Amino acid sequence: MSTQASNNVKQKQALSVYTVMLICSALALLIACILLYYELKAYGDFPYWNTRDAQPASASIAPIMRHFLA
């Protein structure tokens, strides 16, 4: 019994709109993460959430606000 060559070759499906949107959003997230890394590298030191060094030297209230708060 001989077997015949089967022609069940399936073609690759074309990209759908949803696949393209998924690729675009993943690329946008990657770019955003890279830019955030450079932003944190330029303006802060590790740990980024430690803001003790960013305290003002002294607190002052404008003279007009003193009148309302007294």
Z-matrix of the N, CA and C atoms (Angstrom, degrees):
N
C 1 1.427
C 2 1.526 1 108.44
N 3 1.269 2 116.06 1 118.52
C 4 1.452 3 120.08 2 -178.19
C 5 1.527 4 109.66 3 -93.94
N 6 1.289 5 114.56 4 147.60
C 7 1.464 6 118.82 5 178.71
C 8 1.513 7 108.79 6 -101.94
N 9 1.297 8 114.71 7 140.84
C 10 1.450 9 119.38 8 178.91
C 11 1.523 10 109.25 9 -89.94
N 12 1.302 11 115.35 10 149.74
C 13 1.463 12 119.90 11 177.61
C 14 1.520 13 108.06 12 -70.18
N 15 1.300 14 115.41 13 128.31
C 16 1.461 15 118.73 14 -177.90
C 17 1.523 16 109.82 15 -88.25
N 18 1.280 17 115.17 16 143.27
C 19 1.462 18 122.30 17 178.69
C 20 1.527 19 109.85 18 -105.35
N 21 1.299 20 116.79 19 46.15
C 22 1.459 21 121.23 20 -178.66
C 23 1.529 22 111.50 21 -93.41
N 24 1.299 23 115.95 22 39.16
C 25 1.458 24 120.27 23 179.87
C 26 1.520 25 107.83 24 -80.26
N 27 1.325 26 116.22 25 119.83
C 28 1.464 27 120.73 26 -179.46
C 29 1.520 28 109.14 27 -96.49
N 30 1.323 29 114.70 28 137.46
C 31 1.450 30 119.16 29 177.44
C 32 1.523 31 109.59 30 -83.28
N 33 1.299 32 115.04 31 150.03
C 34 1.457 33 120.91 32 178.54
C 35 1.523 34 109.03 33 -70.50
N 36 1.340 35 115.66 34 135.50
C 37 1.456 36 119.40 35 -179.51
C 38 1.522 37 110.64 36 -71.96
N 39 1.296 38 115.38 37 148.14
C 40 1.464 39 120.92 38 177.70
C 41 1.524 40 109.09 39 -72.46
N 42 1.328 41 116.03 40 157.35
C 43 1.459 42 120.20 41 178.36
C 44 1.524 43 109.85 42 -66.44
N 45 1.316 44 114.98 43 134.34
C 46 1.459 45 118.45 44 176.86
C 47 1.526 46 109.22 45 -90.38
N 48 1.308 47 115.71 46 171.37
C 49 1.459 48 121.40 47 179.40
C 50 1.522 49 110.25 48 -61.60
N 51 1.312 50 117.40 49 -38.18
C 52 1.459 51 121.54 50 -177.78
C 53 1.526 52 111.79 51 -68.10
N 54 1.303 53 117.23 52 -35.72
C 55 1.458 54 120.53 53 177.21
C 56 1.520 55 110.53 54 -67.36
N 57 1.312 56 116.87 55 -40.73
C 58 1.468 57 121.00 56 178.29
C 59 1.524 58 110.04 57 -65.50
N 60 1.341 59 117.59 58 -41.24
C 61 1.469 60 120.02 59 177.49
C 62 1.523 61 111.17 60 -64.53
N 63 1.324 62 117.89 61 -37.02
C 64 1.463 63 121.57 62 177.26
C 65 1.518 64 111.05 63 -64.69
N 66 1.310 65 117.33 64 -41.55
C 67 1.462 66 121.38 65 178.65
C 68 1.531 67 110.31 66 -65.95
N 69 1.340 68 116.65 67 -42.87
C 70 1.472 69 120.53 68 179.22
C 71 1.517 70 111.61 69 -63.40
N 72 1.330 71 117.41 70 -41.96
C 73 1.466 72 119.42 71 -179.39
C 74 1.522 73 111.45 72 -69.67
N 75 1.316 74 118.01 73 -36.95
C 76 1.469 75 120.46 74 176.95
C 77 1.524 76 110.43 75 -65.61
N 78 1.318 77 116.95 76 -39.26
C 79 1.459 78 121.14 77 177.56
C 80 1.529 79 110.85 78 -65.92
N 81 1.326 80 117.05 79 -40.24
C 82 1.465 81 120.84 80 178.03
C 83 1.530 82 111.25 81 -64.84
N 84 1.321 83 117.95 82 -39.74
C 85 1.465 84 121.09 83 176.86
C 86 1.525 85 111.21 84 -65.04
N 87 1.299 86 117.11 85 -40.33
C 88 1.462 87 120.84 86 178.94
C 89 1.527 88 110.80 87 -63.75
N 90 1.325 89 116.96 88 -44.78
C 91 1.460 90 121.21 89 178.75
C 92 1.525 91 110.30 90 -63.96
N 93 1.331 92 117.35 91 -41.02
C 94 1.465 93 120.85 92 179.29
C 95 1.524 94 111.19 93 -63.73
N 96 1.311 95 117.89 94 -40.37
C 97 1.473 96 120.67 95 178.58
C 98 1.523 97 111.22 96 -65.92
N 99 1.302 98 117.26 97 -40.03
C 100 1.466 99 120.39 98 178.63
C 101 1.519 100 110.46 99 -65.30
N 102 1.335 101 117.03 100 -44.10
C 103 1.465 102 120.24 101 178.97
C 104 1.529 103 111.81 102 -65.76
N 105 1.321 104 117.50 103 -36.71
C 106 1.464 105 120.55 104 176.71
C 107 1.521 106 110.99 105 -64.91
N 108 1.318 107 117.38 106 -39.04
C 109 1.458 108 121.03 107 177.08
C 110 1.526 109 110.81 108 -60.98
N 111 1.340 110 116.49 109 -45.55
C 112 1.462 111 119.57 110 179.21
C 113 1.525 112 111.92 111 -66.74
N 114 1.331 113 117.33 112 -34.86
C 115 1.460 114 121.25 113 177.60
C 116 1.533 115 110.78 114 -64.82
N 117 1.321 116 116.80 115 -45.84
C 118 1.462 117 120.15 116 178.93
C 119 1.520 118 111.42 117 -67.36
N 120 1.304 119 116.52 118 -35.39
C 121 1.467 120 120.61 119 178.85
C 122 1.529 121 110.78 120 -66.72
N 123 1.330 122 117.18 121 -34.65
C 124 1.461 123 121.06 122 -176.73
C 125 1.523 124 112.49 123 -79.17
N 126 1.331 125 118.20 124 -34.49
C 127 1.466 126 120.39 125 -170.45
C 128 1.521 127 115.07 126 -113.54
N 129 1.295 128 119.69 127 0.36
C 130 1.454 129 118.05 128 -177.66
C 131 1.508 130 112.82 129 -155.48
N 132 1.324 131 114.08 130 163.68
C 133 1.454 132 121.46 131 175.65
C 134 1.516 133 108.88 132 -111.35
N 135 1.325 134 115.67 133 161.24
C 136 1.456 135 120.21 134 178.33
C 137 1.513 136 109.24 135 -75.63
N 138 1.276 137 124.05 136 137.59
C 139 1.463 138 128.55 137 -4.62
C 140 1.525 139 110.69 138 -78.47
N 141 1.310 140 116.04 139 135.19
C 142 1.453 141 121.80 140 -174.40
C 143 1.517 142 112.51 141 -68.17
N 144 1.329 143 116.99 142 -25.94
C 145 1.452 144 120.89 143 -176.08
C 146 1.529 145 112.71 144 -85.21
N 147 1.319 146 118.66 145 -6.80
C 148 1.457 147 122.25 146 179.66
C 149 1.527 148 108.42 147 -81.26
N 150 1.325 149 117.16 148 109.72
C 151 1.461 150 121.31 149 -175.73
C 152 1.521 151 112.03 150 -112.90
N 153 1.321 152 118.44 151 19.53
C 154 1.468 153 120.54 152 179.31
C 155 1.516 154 112.20 153 -62.58
N 156 1.316 155 117.05 154 -34.07
C 157 1.462 156 120.48 155 -179.07
C 158 1.526 157 111.87 156 -74.40
N 159 1.313 158 118.17 157 -12.85
C 160 1.456 159 121.74 158 -177.25
C 161 1.527 160 112.64 159 -94.50
N 162 1.326 161 118.08 160 13.31
C 163 1.456 162 121.20 161 -180.00
C 164 1.525 163 109.79 162 -70.85
N 165 1.326 164 117.90 163 144.39
C 166 1.462 165 120.00 164 176.77
C 167 1.521 166 110.72 165 -70.19
N 168 1.324 167 116.34 166 153.43
C 169 1.463 168 120.86 167 -178.60
C 170 1.529 169 111.01 168 -64.55
N 171 1.325 170 117.23 169 -41.82
C 172 1.464 171 120.39 170 176.69
C 173 1.516 172 108.53 171 -150.52
N 174 1.314 173 114.48 172 152.28
C 175 1.457 174 118.98 173 178.60
C 176 1.519 175 108.57 174 -92.95
N 177 1.312 176 115.78 175 135.42
C 178 1.450 177 119.07 176 177.94
C 179 1.516 178 109.17 177 -135.09
N 180 1.309 179 114.86 178 145.14
C 181 1.452 180 121.05 179 177.90
C 182 1.518 181 107.18 180 -116.20
N 183 1.297 182 116.33 181 136.92
C 184 1.457 183 120.56 182 179.33
C 185 1.532 184 109.41 183 -59.97
N 186 1.344 185 118.54 184 146.90
C 187 1.462 186 120.93 185 -177.81
C 188 1.533 187 113.65 186 -56.44
N 189 1.296 188 117.67 187 -34.38
C 190 1.454 189 118.95 188 -179.26
C 191 1.527 190 110.84 189 -69.55
N 192 1.333 191 117.12 190 -30.58
C 193 1.460 192 120.30 191 179.01
C 194 1.528 193 110.73 192 -74.00
N 195 1.328 194 117.77 193 -29.50
C 196 1.473 195 120.23 194 178.26
C 197 1.519 196 110.14 195 -62.26
N 198 1.315 197 116.35 196 -36.76
C 199 1.464 198 120.75 197 -179.41
C 200 1.534 199 110.11 198 -63.29
N 201 1.321 200 117.70 199 -41.52
C 202 1.454 201 120.49 200 -178.04
C 203 1.518 202 111.97 201 -77.05
N 204 1.311 203 119.12 202 -28.63
C 205 1.450 204 121.84 203 -177.54
C 206 1.524 205 112.62 204 -84.88
N 207 1.327 206 118.46 205 -18.90
C 208 1.469 207 120.76 206 -177.25
C 209 1.508 208 112.45 207 -77.95
